[in-house]
Amino acid sequence: MGQIKIRNFIDGQWREDAGCGETPLYNPSTGEQIGVVPMSDENTSRAAVESAAKAYEKWKHMPVAKRMSFLYKIREYMARDLEILAQAIALDQAKHISEARGEVQRVIEIIEAAACTPALIQGATLEHIANNITGKVVRQPLGVFAGVAPFNFPALVFGWFIPYALAAGNTFIFKPSTKSPYFMQKMCDIFMEAELPEGVVNVIHGNRSLTEIWYDDPSIAGVCLVGSTGTAKKMAASCARGAKRSMLLGGAKNMLVVMEDADLDLFISNYLNSCFGSAGQRCLAGSIVAAVPEIYEEVLERMVEASRELKVGDAMDPDVYMGPLISREAVENVCDYTEKALAHGGGCKLILDRRKLDLPEKNRNGFFVGPVIIRDITPCNPLFTTEVFGPLVGTIKIADMDEALYHIRASEYGNGACIFTRSQYYAERFSSEADVGMVGVNVGICAPHPYIPFGGIKGSLLGTNKVQGKDGIDFFTQNKVVTIRTAPKDGQAPAAVQGGRVRSCVAS
């Protein structure tokens, strides 16, 4: 294929801004440049806001059934083009093609869930709350929302934000990562084919400076992010300054806890997917394995055995399990943290090192690093506390569940944690006491299905709501309360109450 030219999508049309710079777009499986991405400026961002604000005035009044018809079309075209969309993800994000297909399929399911919005945004009416008075609560959209996506889930984050926002009657400005924008370019083709009204969704490209105008623009009702905790904190402060709603998902450091009664075959299969699926580049990736003394050595032995055999290679190769990382800098980061962890001491030891791989000729300049396992890290080791975002795993021997729960509570993050056990007592207690937003029992990735909210706590969530499900509906709508006095049957207004010791502070 030829070079890909990523473009902005504003007011239903492709837009190229003169004078803006460009940044290279790479295929991480080969290291080759495959295109360019515009580094748009403030003018582009303002044009997107103006387009979305104008579109909102019509979109919010569109009958809800008509809004749903556009979601149905988008869902239909995504299902038709699932392979095209998956290959777009596997090309510039380099998620393995099987996982890319799964990501697109999950977004289709999220759109199906969002299509239930009309049933979920219904208000309430209470008659006869006082003489001839009825109270109503109605849910309404807020305006223009804007969101920033990370590189690792270009489709899923689109699904978390845009379908719910549109279903509720809002419009949206979306900024993909400059490292993996190709999926959204394909989605803009779908928006046009579905005849989505101009300006309802605008897609712009560039660095984080594009977001700066959002916080003070009165047209922007709220800002969404999936990214690092540091970025989420900065955006939370800016949203507070501008009185904007915020849905900001930050970083994570997730623990897999293995109890003495665990099914180790089940654990190993889940461990591989949790720690090395998406090359460890996801917010629910397991990166710390904690096991009790009775089985600790056996768990490590089996981890090493399974990880040594795991095939790493081109994201398009059906025989590969794990593709590359997103960039050469990401590979260097994994290698650097491996050395930092080992230099910290405390008795930790490198028990699997696949940083150097024997790859086919076409992939030798790709951004690859294989599974790395360091045993016996301590709670003060940088590997224990830092989200590395790659296939680097640390292990720790814990005395019991109490120690695992202590370490989870002590973390600045609170995204997810998983336990492997056959004991209902362990499962129920861990579910209740693990200080995280999402818990898994005998699963390695505790991501909920589309009907249930997704998100962590503590440093993993700095916004007002989680994504998808009822939380998504709540974030993208506001309650309006209406108090209505109706006249008596004879058409005469009720006489005003004169005097009296008590005067009500509500309508009566």
Disulfide bonds with the S-S distance in Angstrom:
none
